[in-house]
Amino acid sequence: MDRISVLTDDLILKILSMIPTKVAVTTSVLSKRWCSLWKHVPQLSYSDPFGGCEFWRASRFVEKFLLLHEAPVLDTLTLILSRNCPPTDISTWISIAVSRGLRNLQLYMYGPCSTPIRLPRSLYTCQTLVSLILQNVVIVDVPLTICFGSLKTMYLERVDVSDDENFGRLLSGCTVLESLIVNFCSYDKTFTVDVPSLKSLLVLDLKPASVQVPGDDDAGVVIKAPSLSSLMISDQFTWVCSLVDMPKLVNASIKLAHSYSKKLAGCLTSAKHLCLCVKSPVDSFLIGVFHQLVSLNLCTCTSHRFFLLLSHTPKLRVLRFQPQGNLPPDLNALERCCSSHGDFPTPSCVPECLISSLETVEWIDYRGTEAETKVVKYLFENSQQLKKMAIRCLPSIDLAEKHKMLIDLASTQRSSSKCQLSFT
């Protein structure tokens, strides 16, 4: 007797749940015992992203599975389909799954994002749905009544919901939503994220770097999420603003290629960890003191911006400089927020964090320019609690030049006797 046959039905069902549904169904030929086991698998996973089989075969397989399915709940429905699959069939399958107590829906469409899909109205009021993932889908006819009573996670990638009003309506029914990822392909519209329960928000724009984005004052993101603990926004929107404070914010990453908003900056002051990469000058948006900030990652080291930030972070312990490689190439070295060019105005007084808290400085892709060298030396000479200065040079710098940089920095006087220099 084979080893699997001696296992309990519950354990075998867990095994069948880990393999594609097509494979699980084929186990019915193994023995009488296995004949109906697949019917109790609490999930349906069907994948035909390139249209390898005729759409009628896909429809027949999925419909047969749903009709013969005997588990009390269909926990997960995963559909990875090509554009050959009729939208009406997709809507029907989702509707059946919803009637079976669907908890997780994943719909991935391959090919040009053009054919609209009318999701069944029953989905918009599904009280069992916990997770919703949609990729490369055009959604039309969003109903006025939406109530996702249990939805905690929503992931939208290359999803077109026609306009900002539909997107706002979609979110308005998510009363307990905690995690939202919005990954648009080429959007430049203003849309609002108004979800009081939201804890994590990730907004990305995957438009190719070679495509320029016009500075449209009407394009941007409005955030109304007072419960946020994690916020990440990148990269093509012209402005971002938050209309409410975010007192629970712990992690924030802001990477914008075009401009910034004062209304957002003032809501970030509760963050403990901040990654900042913006084009506009720091003094144009810096509002308030970051009393909780212990880790700061900058892709800018223009000296006046850098020291202005330090003067507003009294408890900073870790400081990182790391150029961002995902900004559009049309921004030259002087315009990019990771530029290290410019004059070095010595601050009138040493920032509080250098005296009492800063312990680690990391610099990625160090080039040894005059401005960079002066910043490093200033940190050496004024950081009284500094324990580690880790510098990793730009890979294109030759060994002789690296050695010259190392000799120069190693000879710099250090305010902290515990400070160690790591130079690679």
Secondary structure as UniProt FT lines:
FT   HELIX           4..6
FT   HELIX           9..16
FT   TURN            17..18
FT   HELIX           21..26
FT   HELIX           27..29
FT   TURN            32..36
FT   HELIX           37..40
FT   STRAND          43..48
FT   TURN            49..50
FT   HELIX           55..68
FT   STRAND          76..81
FT   TURN            83..84
FT   HELIX           87..99
FT   TURN            100..101
FT   STRAND          104..109
FT   TURN            113..114
FT   STRAND          116..117
FT   HELIX           121..124
FT   STRAND          131..135
FT   STRAND          138..139
FT   STRAND          153..157
FT   HELIX           164..172
FT   TURN            175..176
FT   STRAND          179..184
FT   STRAND          191..194
FT   TURN            196..197
FT   STRAND          200..205
FT   TURN            209..210
FT   TURN            217..218
FT   STRAND          220..224
FT   TURN            226..227
FT   STRAND          230..235
FT   STRAND          239..242
FT   TURN            247..248
FT   STRAND          251..256
FT   HELIX           262..265
FT   TURN            266..267
FT   TURN            269..270
FT   STRAND          273..278
FT   HELIX           282..284
FT   TURN            291..292
FT   STRAND          295..298
FT   HELIX           303..310
FT   TURN            311..312
FT   TURN            314..315
FT   STRAND          318..321
FT   TURN            329..330
FT   TURN            333..335
FT   TURN            337..338
FT   HELIX           352..356
FT   STRAND          360..366
FT   HELIX           370..382
FT   TURN            384..385
FT   STRAND          388..393
FT   TURN            395..396
FT   HELIX           399..410
FT   TURN            417..418
FT   STRAND          420..423
//
